[in-house]
Amino acid sequence: LDMDNQTRNFEFILLGLSEQPLQQQVFFGLSFSLYLIGCMGNLLSILAILLDPHLHSPMYFFLSNLSLLDICFASTTIPKMLVNHLCGHSTISSKACLTQMYFFITFGAADSILLSTMAYDRYLAICCPLRYITIMSVLRCALLVAVPWISANLISMVHTILMTRLSFCTNRIPHFFCDLNALIKLSCSNTQVNEMLVLVFGGSVVLIPFVCIMASYTPIAMAVWKVPSAQGKWKAFSTCSSHLCVVALFYGTIIGVYFNPASTHTTQKDIATTVMYTMVTPMLNPFIYSLRNRDLKEALWKLLKGNHLATPL
């Protein structure tokens, strides 16, 4: 089966999270709930940031872009899985499969790079407060958001083009979406180049941003340690703790799936960890930020009460 020559009539079969009917019902309800909560939470965060002038700052600009990426990231895979369950079929055309894979890689890679941008923003705010406004101009903020989107699209394009050149021994994908590693494992062709680029690009969009995040938080930790009062230390750390929680959730799961050779993966392990960063992490992100950020909590409360246009006394 050659994907490049048979894109018009070739279809894959997505085996989903489970083949047991009862488990399928449970997973459907859980997936639908997580997706709905995640989309609503991220959408409310975006609206609160847009409608509250007090939140028109670089930190919240990056946060609103992270929320948008989380919505797009989850929407790439979960709706298709839910529709397949409701309609009673599990097929996906090769074109739709490649499209899903392309956007999944794009939004995931952009998410990873944006997290390092947010760490850089916190570094400047805490370690260079007097120069922060000057450095983080509107143009620079726009550039720091554009770089993740452009880089992620280029990386995803390379993976997708290489995937079209592979032939497949079977069309049964043991996953709930067209995952890059799952497709590579199904191929009868030589996949050394594909596997090598998974590691190379994985390093560029996972390890490099992760190292940048750690490099940003080292001087932040030293600066916070020098704050004389305990209250001052807590206030400085609280602005970063939400971001650290999200970083731990995202990188902890994604490194385990994509930064190992495909031959070492097991289907159940990959699916379990993939569920964490495709469903759980996008759902938790808005709650992590809102619960640990007083300004965002107040903006969300105003939005829910319907008085976001009211001006403070």
N, C-alpha and C positions, 0 to 999 in steps of 0.2 A: 504494500500500500504506500504509494508515494504522494505525500501531501501536496507537493508542488504541481503534479500532473492531474490530480483528481480532486481539486478544491471545490468543484461544482457538485459532486455527488457523494463525496466521502464524508462519513459522519463518525464521531466518537460516541462511546457510551460512558456516561459518568456513573460510577457505581455508588457514589454518595458516601455519607457518613457510616451507614450500616445497611445490611441486607435483611435484617430482621424487621418485620412490619411494626411491632410494638415499639422497638427502639427508634424506628423512623418517625413515628408519631411524636415521641418525646423530643427527638432532635429538631423536628419541625417547629414545635411549640417554643423550644428554647431558642432556636435560631431567629425565629420571627420576633420574639420578645427582645432579644439582645439587639437586633438590627433596629427595631422601632425605638427602643430607649436610646441607643447610640445616636441615631439620626436626629431625634428630637433634642437630645442634650447638646449636641454639637451645633444644631441650627439655632437653638436658643442662645448659645454662647456667641455665635456670630451676630445675631440680631442685637443682643445686649451691648456688644462692643461697638457696633455701627451706630446705635441710637444714643449712646451715652457719651457726650463730649469729653468727660473726664477720662475715658478709656482710649482716647485717640493718641496713643503713644506707641513707640516702636514695639515694646513688649507685647501689647495687646494686638497690634497689627500682625505680628508673627503668630500669635495664638489663634487669631481668626483664620489665618491661612492653614494652620495645623488642623483646625476643626473642619475646614473645607476639604482638606486632603483625607481626613478620616471618613467623612461622608462618602467621598468618591471611592476610596479604597474598599470600604465595606460593600458599596453598591455594585462593584465590579463582579462579585461572586455570589453574594447571598440571595439577591432577588431571583437569579436564574435557578439556584438550587430550590427555592421555595416554589417557583412556578413549575419546575419539573415534578415536584412532589404532588402538587395540586392537580396537575394534568395527567399524572400517571405515566409519564414517559421520562426517559433519562438521556436522550440523545442530544448532541450538539454538533452542528456542522463544522467542518474544518475551518472555514472562514471565521465563524463566530468563536471558535476555540482559540484561534490565533489572535483575534481581537481582544478576547478576554485576557489572554496571557499578556498581551502588549500593555493593556491599561493596568493590569495587576502589578506588573513590574514597574511601570511608570509611577504610579501613585505610591507604591511601597518604597521605591528608591528616593523619590522626592521627600517623602515623610522622614526618612533617615537623615538626609542632608539638611533638611529644615531644622531638625532637632539640634544639630551642631551650630546652626545659625543662631538659634535661641540661646544656646550656651554662651556664644560669643557676645550676644546682647547683654546677658547677665554679668559677664566679666567686665564689660565696659561700664555698666551702671554702678557696679560695686567698687571696682578698682580704679576707675577713671571718672568719677562723678562730675567733675568740673568740665571735662571735655566731652561728656556723653552726648549732650544735645547737638554739639557741633559735628561730632563724628557721625552720629546716626541721623543724617539728613534724610529727607524724603526720597531723594534720588538713590542714596545708598541702601535704604530699606527696600526700595523697589528692586534694586539690583540683587540684594541678598535673597529675595524671594524668587526672582527670575532664574537665578543660577540653578537651584534645585530642580525646577520644572524643565529647563532646557537639558541639563545633564541627564536627568532621568529618562527623558524621551529618546535621547541619542542612544543610551545604553539599552533601552527596551527595543529600539529599532534593530540593533545588531543581533540581539537574541532572537527576535522574530524572523529576521531574514535567514539566519542560519537554521532555524527550525523548519522552514519551508523546504530545505534541501534534504531533509531526513526521510527515510522510508520506515514504515512501522510494521511490526510482526502481528500486532493485534490492535483493535480499536477500543478495547475496554480499559478505561482509565480508573484505577483504584483510588479515586479521590472525588471530592464534590465540586471541583472546578478544574480548569486546564492549567495545572501547575507545571512550571518549567521542569523541575526534577522528575515529576511523574511521566511527562512526555519523553524525556531523554531515556528513561528506563525502558520505555516501550519500543524504542527504535531498534531496528535491525542493522542500521548503518553504523559507520564508525563515528562515535560521539566524543572522541578525545578533545576536539576543538571546542565543542559545546561545554563539556565539563571543565575544561581549562578556563574558559571565559566566565563560567559561573563563579569560579574561585577568584579570578582576576577582578571582574567587575564587583563581585561580592566584597573584595577588599577595598575597592574604591568607594563604594556606597555604604559599607557597614563599618569596617575596621577604621578607615581614615576618619570619618565623622566621629566614631566612638573615641578615638585617640584625641581628636580635637576637643571633644567634650571634657575628657579627663584633664587635658592641658588647660582648659579654661577654668575648671573648678579647683585646680591646685592653688593658684593665686587667690581665688575667691575664698577658699578655706583659710588661707593665711591671713587675709584681710579681716575676715570675720573673727578669727581668733584674737586679733589685736584690739577689737572693740572692747572698751573697759567694762561696760555694764552688761549684765545678763540679758536685760530687756533689749538692749541694742543688738546683741548677738542674735537673739531669737528673731528680731524683726528683719535683720539682714538675711539670715538663713531661710526664713519663711518664704522669701521671694524666689528662692531656688529649689526648695524641697519638692514642690509640685513637679517641676521639670525633671528632677532626679528620679522621681517615682515613675514617670512616663518613660524615661530613658531605660530604666531597669526592666520594665515590662516589655518594651519593644525589642531591645537588643537581646535580652535574655532568651527570648523565644526564636527570633529570626536567625540568630547565629547558629543555633542548634540544628536548624533545618537546612540552611543554604550554604553554610561554610564548612561542609563536610563533603567528601566524594559521594556521588550518587550511589555507589555500590555499598556503602555502609548504612544506608537508610533502610528503615522498616516502614511499611505502609501505615501501621497503626500509630507509630511514634510521630511520623510526619503529619498525619491528620490531626492528632491531639495538639501538637504544638502550633500547627497552622490555625486551628480554631482559636487558639489564644490570641494571636496577633491580628486575625482577620475579623473576629467578632468581639472578643472580650476587651482587648485594648482600646479600640475605637469607642466602645461603650463607656469604659471607665475614665477616659481622658477628660471629658468635660466635668465629671464629678470630682476628679482629683484636683483640677485647677479651681473650680468654684468653691469647693469646701475649704481650700487652703488660701484663698485670696478674698480678702474682705471687700475690696472694691468691686470685683466681679460678682460676688454674692449680692451686694447692694444693687448693682445694675440689673442682675437677673430678677431680683425681687421687684424692682420698679417695673420691669418689662411684664412680669406675670400679673402685677396689680393694674397694669395699664396706664401708669402715670409716668412713663419714661420721658415725656415732654415737659414735665414739671421742673421748674428751676429751683435749686436749693436756696434757702433763706440766707 
